[in-house]
Amino acid sequence: MASAITTEKLFSKMKVEMFDHDPGATTATLCTGAGTNGYVDLKDYGNFAVLAMSSTLTGAGITKLEIVAADDTSGTNLTVIKDSGTVAADAVGDYVVEECTAEEIAQLSAAGGYSLRYVGARLTVANSADEAVVTYIRAMPRFPQTGLTADTIA
């Protein structure tokens, strides 16, 4: 019998979102299904992580995953925070993981004289028809609360 108790222990402390990434190019592209122009707001969160899984392959899938940050959702002062280097996620189900802290972003922001606050995943794929499923995780919220992570049904 399933539990009738409603609890949120993990999801009140993190915001987890999944996106379909259809880049249509082999150049580094921000996650096409995410937030505004691929960015989400890191204000009031302490950590950001991204997982990207090759889902549809014509070529060799994901070849690089980066966490980038910018001053706004237009990509002003885009700065690479983390870089996976060259990877070969060349089978459906292969995935790549990167994470960073708000402190790392703040340090790079101060060093560049920027106001980096918006983060996103930038992926490079081997073939323009390659696709990925991308998960964004914003953790350590300043104000834990229910509903940070919720079902998304179109």
JOCOR-V43684 format. One record per backbone hydrogen bond with DSSP energy under -0.5 kcal/mol. NH is the residue of the N-H (numbers start at 0). CO is the residue of the C=O. Records with the same first field share a line. If there is no record, write none. Layout:
NH->CO  CO
//
This chain:
6->4
12->9
14->137
15->13
16->135
18->133
20->18  131
21->19
23->127
28->122
30->120
33->30
35->38
36->34
37->33
38->35
39->118
41->116
44->41
45->138  139
46->138
47->99
48->136
49->97
50->134
51->95
52->132
53->93
54->130
55->130
61->88
62->123
63->123
65->121
66->81
67->65  119
68->78
69->117
70->75
74->71
77->74
78->68
80->66  78
81->66
83->64
86->62
88->61
89->87
92->53
93->90
95->51
97->49
99->47
101->45
104->100
105->101
106->102
107->103
108->104
109->105
110->106
111->107
112->108  109
113->108
116->69
117->69
118->39
119->67
120->37
121->65
122->28  120
123->63
125->60
129->126
130->55
131->20
132->52
133->18  131
134->50
135->16
136->48
137->14
138->46  136
139->12
140->12
141->43
144->11
147->144
148->10
//
